[in-house]
Amino acid sequence: MEISVAIIGRPNVGKSTLFNRLVGRRLALVDDTPGLTRDRRICPASIGDRSIQLIDTAGLEDAQDGTIEERMRRQSEEAIADAQIILFVIDARVGVTPVDKAFAAQVRASGKPIILLANKSEGRAGETGLFEAYELGLGEPLPISAEHGINIGDLQDQLSQAIDEIQKEADDADDDGLPDDERPLKIAILGRPNVGKSTLFNQLIDQERMITGPEAGLTRDSIFVDFDWNDRPIRLFDTAGLRRRSRISDRLEKLSVGDALNSAKFAEVVLLLMEPDRALEKQDLQIADMVVNEGRGLVICINKWDMVTNKSAVIRKLRDDISRLLPQISGIPVIPVSAKSGSGLDALFKAVTGIYELWNKRIPTGALNQFLREAVDQHPPPAVSGRRIRLRYMTQPNARPPTFIVFCSQPENLPDSYVRYLTNSLRSEFGLEGVPLRMQLRKGKNPYVQKQK
């Protein structure tokens, strides 16, 4: 069983900085603004030769029912319930506050192993807070500096001892080396703010994992969860809403948008979520273009479909508009769903797995060169300055996305229109509708043809 370690504490004590330090890379957003982290973030980390699941949480604070802060606190309380080990963090420079005492009592009541950390202990400013930490009744506090890496080695030693005490081996969370059908399919949900991304995320994983509500911009970090969908391992990323760059002025939103774009680069299939009455706005098209340029598989998801009256006419118009406005990748699946009720998820899963298979597709070299000969016979490339351009050979060096190389006599002079002709013909011939294709031109001869003596 894999060990889960939750980082708990009130806002702005350095939980996300510690999370990044233990993971070994910058995943959680870090800023002086309290409450930047709103949802649980879970990531694999290594403690010596052990693998754990590390959980970053929102700050624990008193809040009224129905507020964003109350939902944030509920997420943190669920993390305490799910974790086997708890890292309780205070700010040594501020000292122990009434909020620290209240939630220390809650953590003590969980009965789980607790490591008390007095963060920001560099210099003399943290000495008083370190001594006050004994009042919490959580054992001897360990002075650390997550920002500067002070005493992180001692923390790792204490974590290793706690893991030994609960006598449970952690599974290796890294999926490298696994067969393809056992490796998690990485899916990211992108879209403009408040189109229902977190609601769809919760519906897919079948739990209230993300904070949702009518307020735009609730999700800030890009959060992922591993789960099984129809017996297929999935790693699903929820992301912050993407607005036009000219409308982004807040520094925290800029950090969130950068995190969302980074998640799209690591995904294999992207779900672009839209609303039926505001689909295919300029920002939607820019997101789709970005996904295609990154070479990711793309599925367009139309949310709130239960509110549409003339469904057949609306979906027909949407598909026609997508073909016209996104000509660079024909055949993109368009799946209507209702994130709130869960309708349309089976069709969505079928579309995602279909695009993923095409994204990984490889075509034999012989079939590619037969296609090239027929394409050239049907529509020869134009001559340049009286010289005919010869297309000699074609191969596929890579998938994910499918990438092709055409060897020709004058690659610099082959018109873009002819490259588009080859790409569209290739897509139609081998059923590569809906996935981005890469077509590269190189000067050279067929490497499998021996030179004439």
C-alpha positions, 0 to 999 in steps of 0.5 A: 500500500502506498504511503500518503503524507499530508502537509497541514497548517494555516495559510501562508506558513510555507506548505507549498514551498515545502511541497516543492522542496520534497518533490524536488521540482516546482509544481505548486504555485508559491506566493506571499498571498495567503490562500493561493492553494485552494485544492489538494495537490497530490504528487509522488515523491521519494524519501530515501529509497521509499516512494510516497504520495505527497499531499499539498493542502489549502490553509486551515482557517475558520470560515463561514459555511458556503464560502470558498474558504470553508470549501478549502478547509473541507478539502484539507480535512479530507486530506487529513483523513486520507493520509497515513502521516501528517506534517504539521507546519507552523511559521516560526517567525510568527509563533503559535497562533490560536488557529494553530492550537485549534487545528493541532487539536484536530490533527492530534485527534486523528491518531496518526503519526505527526511530525511538527515542523517550525518553518522559516526558522533561519536566523534568530527571528524564529527562535521564539516560535520554535519554543512556543511550538512545544505548546501544541502537544505534537512532540518535539518541533523540527526547525526547518527552512523550506525555502533554503533547504535547512534541515530537510535531510533531518525531516526525511530521516524522520519521515523514513522512521515514520514509514518504518513504524507503520510497516507498509511498503509504498508502491513505485508511483513512477509509471516508466517501464510499464506496458502501454495498457498499464500506463496512465493515459494523461488527460488535461481539461482546458477551457475558459473560466467557469465553463465547468472544468472542475465539475466535469473533473469531479464527475469523471473521478466520481468524487467531490475532489475539486472546489466548484461554484458559480465564482470564476477562477476557483481553480488556481493550481493544475491538479491531477488525480489517478483513477480507473475509467472503464478499467483503464488507468487515467491521470486526469488534470484539472486546470485554471480557466484560460482568458485572453492574455490582454485581460490577465492583469493579476499576478496570481492568475498569470501563475495559474495560466502558466501552470495550466499551459504546462499541464497541456504540454505534458498531457496526451489528450486534451479535453477542450471544454466549451458552453453551447451558447458561447462555443468557438469564441476567439479564446477557444480557437487559440487554445485549440491551436495551442494544443495542436501546435503542442502535438496533443490529441484533442477532443472538444467537449460541449458542456451543459448539453442538458440545457440545449433544446434543438440538440441536432441542429446545434451539434450539426452547426458546431461541427460545421463551424469547427471544420471551418474554423480549425482547418489545420486538424480535420475530424476533431471529435465533438462530444456533448456532455453534462458535467452536472448530471454525468450524461455523455461520459461514455461517448467521451471516454470512447472518443478519448481512447480513439484519439489516443490510439490514433495519436500512437499509430504507426504506418509501415514504410511500404504503405507510406511509399505506396501512398506517396507514389499514388499521391504524386501520380494524381497531383504532381508537385509544380516545377520551380524555375523549370526544374521538377521537384522529385519526392523520393521517399517517405517514412514515419520516425515517430508517433505521439503525434504521428510524424512523417519525413518526406525526402525530396530534391528541393524541400525549400521550394515545395509549396505549403499548399502541396504539403497541405495536400499531402497531409490531408491525403495522408489523413484521409488514406490512413484514417488519421482524422482528429489528430495533429500530424507533423510533416517534415521535408528533407533533401536526400535520396532513398536510403534503401536504394543502392548507388549505381556503380 
